[in-house]
Amino acid sequence: MNATSATAPAGVAENCDVLVIGGGPGGSTVATLLARRGWSVIGLEKERHPRFHIGESLLPMNLPIFERLGVMDKVRALGKYKAGADFEADNERGYNTFDFCRALGSSPPHAFEVYRQEFDQMLFEHARENGADMRDGERVTQVEHEDSRQHVATVRGADGEYTIRARYVIDASGRDAFLAGRKKLKRKNRKHQTAALFGHFTGAEFRDGEHAGNVSLYRFGQNGWAWLIPLRNEVMSVGVVAGPDHFKQRRGDTNAFFFDMLKSNAAMWKRLENASLIDERVQATGNYSYDARRIGGPGWLLVGDAFGFLDPVFSSGVLLAMSGAEHAADVVDTALRQPRREAAMQRRLEKRLRTGMKRFSFFIYRFNNPVMARLFRNPRNVCRIEQGIISMLAGDVFDNRDVLRRLTMFRTIYGINSLLDFRTWFGEWRERRRQARAAYVD
Ligand SMILES: Cc1cc2nc3c(=O)[nH]c(=O)nc-3n(C[C@H](O)[C@H](O)[C@H](O)COP(=O)(O)OP(=O)(O)OC[C@H]3O[C@@H](n4cnc5c(N)ncnc54)[C@H](O)[C@@H]3O)c2cc1C
């Protein structure tokens, strides 16, 4: 089947077992796995690959998924080796390296950074090689559910509009959240809202030796943070993330505002002062955090960002999308054979994903909190807690009990430190008040 053209004559619907909306990592993964199990799969991507996408830093726990998909060599060929993550620190060189090889358990000792246009295109074509009918430049504009195994999608493509009948619909449309939006299931995360500005640079300073591919994270201002993600060909992806209040301060030029944020952290700016932007303009996105009230229903399921998006700080998005897609393939495969098991399997998948997201979100919501910043600046491996944090950074947040125990210990230490901080702050506040009263009486 040609990748970009529909086969059915005008007015006649095509049929398939599974329709996948979206050709990002989530969509291509689930399409590959279901096609391999013998289902007829049509995957539709509204853009044409290769297309730019943000989200370049991958986690070690992505690697076992690449192995299972059979794309490990392809990822190795297009990726930049990533040995760990750097955070600012109170030591002589100014940063700590959390090396993935020190993680607890069996997560791989490294990851990769990728140009997403290459990575996503590779996964999309891999799905096609595995038997899925993957078409790009085709946008789904409507989905009607006639009954639990009869769904009709309207598609607008290069040759006009056509319809597809599918027994199952998987929405992997990313932050468009196609089905969650139309079903009014999408809800904004009230605790956490951020936006980002980003661009690619040449001439930035990389870490030395095997750490040249480390992702580096910096804090700036009250609630801002920034990423430096090394890519192939000596390119550095640089982004700043902050709350909407920070972005409201912008007066005038976006590029100038972006550079002001980069300059506000001296250590980060030192690595960028001789670098230049590759594209003239920086890009912007509101990555306001959201999720869907539920992950699926009879004959439909949400995968990846179409179900929920947290925050980019720990580079968890692609892993959550691909891991969710693997489990989604099991759910759909079973549901098509044994419909009675569908609801329970969807609930189990939803619970698993929410639990994983919650484990990341504890750190995400508190990333700029002074106590969290202090603990990251001065990590100590008491009871292997630092190694547990490295496992979290590797994406090992689902099944490893050793890691989960360390994350619980870290949360306890964080709680005690916050309490001590509060007591210090409260004592100082009381003293200031006493002095002010005394001054007033004098
Ligand atoms: C600022 C920022 C930085 C990030 N950094 C990282 C990072 O470093 N590492 C990381 O892992 N994650 C990162 N992420 C998150 C990451 O980008 C996503 O989590 C990941 O791409 C999700 O994959 P997906 O397949 O669910 O969705 P996507 O990759 O978004 O793919 C969805 C696809 O669906 C297509 N589509 C949408 N609507 C339709 C339609 N109606 N019909 C047909 N096709 C449609 C879109 O064109 C798109 O190609 C970042 C996110 C942001 C906002």
The ligand as an SDF file (V2000), in Angstrom:
LIG
                    3D

 53 58  0  0  0  0  0  0  0  0999 V2000
    9.1400   21.8340   25.7750 C   0  0  0  0  0  0  0  0  0  0  0  0
    9.0870   20.3440   25.7790 C   0  0  0  0  0  0  0  0  0  0  0  0
   10.2580   19.6010   25.9010 C   0  0  0  0  0  0  0  0  0  0  0  0
   10.2100   18.1910   25.9420 C   0  0  0  0  0  0  0  0  0  0  0  0
   11.3790   17.4810   26.0950 N   0  0  0  0  0  0  0  0  0  0  0  0
   11.3230   16.1210   26.1720 C   0  0  0  0  0  0  0  0  0  0  0  0
   12.5110   15.3600   26.2880 C   0  0  0  0  0  0  0  0  0  0  0  0
   13.6210   15.8840   26.3350 O   0  0  0  0  0  0  0  0  0  0  0  0
   12.3930   14.0020   26.3410 N   0  0  0  0  0  0  0  0  0  0  0  0
   11.1740   13.3790   26.2730 C   0  0  0  0  0  0  0  0  0  0  0  0
   11.1120   12.1460   26.3500 O   0  0  0  0  0  0  0  0  0  0  0  0
   10.0390   14.0840   26.1170 N   0  0  0  0  0  0  0  0  0  0  0  0
   10.0760   15.4330   26.0610 C   0  0  0  0  0  0  0  0  0  0  0  0
    8.9260   16.1370   25.8600 N   0  0  0  0  0  0  0  0  0  0  0  0
    7.6650   15.4020   25.7210 C   0  0  0  0  0  0  0  0  0  0  0  0
    7.5830   14.7110   24.3580 C   0  0  0  0  0  0  0  0  0  0  0  0
    7.6630   15.6690   23.3380 O   0  0  0  0  0  0  0  0  0  0  0  0
    6.2590   13.9590   24.2520 C   0  0  0  0  0  0  0  0  0  0  0  0
    5.9300   13.3890   25.4860 O   0  0  0  0  0  0  0  0  0  0  0  0
    6.2980   12.8530   23.1910 C   0  0  0  0  0  0  0  0  0  0  0  0
    6.5510   13.3720   21.9220 O   0  0  0  0  0  0  0  0  0  0  0  0
    4.9530   12.1070   23.2020 C   0  0  0  0  0  0  0  0  0  0  0  0
    4.8570   11.2210   22.1060 O   0  0  0  0  0  0  0  0  0  0  0  0
    3.4220   10.9160   21.4470 P   0  0  0  0  0  0  0  0  0  0  0  0
    3.6590    9.8910   20.4100 O   0  0  0  0  0  0  0  0  0  0  0  0
    2.4380   10.6770   22.5110 O   0  0  0  0  0  0  0  0  0  0  0  0
    2.9990   12.3000   20.7870 O   0  0  0  0  0  0  0  0  0  0  0  0
    3.7080   13.1270   19.6280 P   0  0  0  0  0  0  0  0  0  0  0  0
    5.1360   12.8370   19.5720 O   0  0  0  0  0  0  0  0  0  0  0  0
    3.3090   14.5510   19.8430 O   0  0  0  0  0  0  0  0  0  0  0  0
    3.0370   12.5850   18.3100 O   0  0  0  0  0  0  0  0  0  0  0  0
    1.6950   12.8460   18.0180 C   0  0  0  0  0  0  0  0  0  0  0  0
    1.5130   12.9590   16.5270 C   0  0  0  0  0  0  0  0  0  0  0  0
    0.1240   13.0030   16.2280 O   0  0  0  0  0  0  0  0  0  0  0  0
   -0.0700   13.8600   15.1290 C   0  0  0  0  0  0  0  0  0  0  0  0
   -1.4770   14.2840   15.1110 N   0  0  0  0  0  0  0  0  0  0  0  0
   -2.0900   15.1400   15.9690 C   0  0  0  0  0  0  0  0  0  0  0  0
   -3.4000   15.2610   15.6580 N   0  0  0  0  0  0  0  0  0  0  0  0
   -3.6050   14.4600   14.5720 C   0  0  0  0  0  0  0  0  0  0  0  0
   -4.7640   14.1760   13.7900 C   0  0  0  0  0  0  0  0  0  0  0  0
   -5.9530   14.7370   14.0440 N   0  0  0  0  0  0  0  0  0  0  0  0
   -4.6310   13.3180   12.7420 N   0  0  0  0  0  0  0  0  0  0  0  0
   -3.4370   12.7290   12.4630 C   0  0  0  0  0  0  0  0  0  0  0  0
   -2.3070   12.9940   13.1780 N   0  0  0  0  0  0  0  0  0  0  0  0
   -2.3940   13.8380   14.2220 C   0  0  0  0  0  0  0  0  0  0  0  0
    0.9310   14.9810   15.3730 C   0  0  0  0  0  0  0  0  0  0  0  0
    1.2470   15.6720   14.1980 O   0  0  0  0  0  0  0  0  0  0  0  0
    2.1190   14.2230   15.9580 C   0  0  0  0  0  0  0  0  0  0  0  0
    3.0750   13.8970   14.9840 O   0  0  0  0  0  0  0  0  0  0  0  0
    8.9590   17.5280   25.8190 C   0  0  0  0  0  0  0  0  0  0  0  0
    7.7930   18.2800   25.6620 C   0  0  0  0  0  0  0  0  0  0  0  0
    7.8470   19.6590   25.6390 C   0  0  0  0  0  0  0  0  0  0  0  0
    6.5760   20.4420   25.4850 C   0  0  0  0  0  0  0  0  0  0  0  0
  1  2  1  0
  2  3  1  0
  2 52  2  0
  3  4  2  0
  4  5  1  0
  4 50  1  0
  5  6  2  0
  6  7  1  0
  6 13  1  0
  7  8  2  0
  7  9  1  0
  9 10  1  0
 10 11  2  0
 10 12  1  0
 12 13  2  0
 13 14  1  0
 14 15  1  0
 14 50  1  0
 15 16  1  0
 16 17  1  0
 16 18  1  0
 18 19  1  0
 18 20  1  0
 20 21  1  0
 20 22  1  0
 22 23  1  0
 23 24  1  0
 24 25  2  0
 24 26  1  0
 24 27  1  0
 27 28  1  0
 28 29  2  0
 28 30  1  0
 28 31  1  0
 31 32  1  0
 32 33  1  0
 33 34  1  0
 33 48  1  0
 34 35  1  0
 35 36  1  0
 35 46  1  0
 36 37  1  0
 36 45  1  0
 37 38  2  0
 38 39  1  0
 39 40  1  0
 39 45  2  0
 40 41  1  0
 40 42  2  0
 42 43  1  0
 43 44  2  0
 44 45  1  0
 46 47  1  0
 46 48  1  0
 48 49  1  0
 50 51  2  0
 51 52  1  0
 52 53  1  0
M  END
$$$$
